[in-house]
Amino acid sequence: MIEKTRYKIVRDDLTWEIDIFSGENQGLAIAEVELLHENQTITPPGWLEKEVSDDPRYYNSNLVLTPFKKWK
């Protein structure tokens, strides 16, 4: 089971969805934004740390199997 609270923040006409995880994934926060087109460039907010789109550890299906608390 994935436990999280989702917040939405509008910035520069884009809606960011921020998931704050609890339970076995406590301490993890993931932000996602839908771009208007695939070539759109954005200035990431200063509170973002790194791009994780291509890291399968962050997929919900993998967070169930290997929760954030068990990462090294």
C-alpha positions in Angstrom: 0.0 0.0 0.0 1.2 3.5 -0.9 0.3 6.2 1.7 0.7 9.8 0.5 -1.0 13.2 0.5 -1.1 15.1 -2.8 -0.9 18.8 -3.0 -1.3 21.0 -6.1 0.6 24.2 -6.7 0.2 26.5 -9.7 3.4 28.2 -10.8 4.0 29.9 -14.1 0.7 28.6 -15.5 1.7 25.0 -14.8 0.1 22.8 -12.1 2.6 20.9 -10.0 1.4 17.8 -8.1 3.5 17.2 -5.0 3.1 13.8 -3.3 4.3 13.7 0.4 4.7 10.0 1.4 4.0 8.5 4.8 4.2 5.0 6.2 7.0 2.9 4.8 7.9 5.7 2.3 8.0 8.5 4.9 10.6 11.1 4.1 10.0 10.9 0.3 8.4 13.7 -1.6 7.9 13.7 -5.4 6.8 16.6 -7.6 5.3 16.1 -11.1 4.3 18.6 -13.7 2.4 18.1 -17.0 4.0 20.2 -19.7 1.8 21.8 -22.4 4.0 20.2 -25.1 7.0 17.8 -25.2 9.5 20.5 -26.2 8.4 22.9 -23.5 11.2 24.2 -21.3 10.7 25.2 -17.7 12.6 26.7 -14.9 12.4 24.2 -12.1 11.5 25.7 -8.7 14.3 26.1 -6.2 12.8 23.4 -3.9 13.4 20.6 -6.5 16.5 18.6 -5.8 16.8 16.2 -8.8 15.1 14.7 -11.8 13.9 11.2 -11.1 11.6 10.5 -14.0 13.8 7.8 -15.4 14.6 6.2 -12.1 12.3 3.1 -11.6 12.8 3.2 -7.8 10.4 6.1 -7.6 7.5 4.3 -9.5 4.7 3.5 -7.1 4.8 -0.2 -8.1 8.4 -0.3 -7.0 7.9 1.7 -3.8 5.5 -1.0 -2.7 8.1 -3.7 -3.1 11.1 -1.7 -1.9 9.9 1.2 0.3 12.0 4.4 0.6 12.9 3.6 4.2 14.8 0.5 3.0 17.0 2.4 0.5 20.7 2.7 1.3 
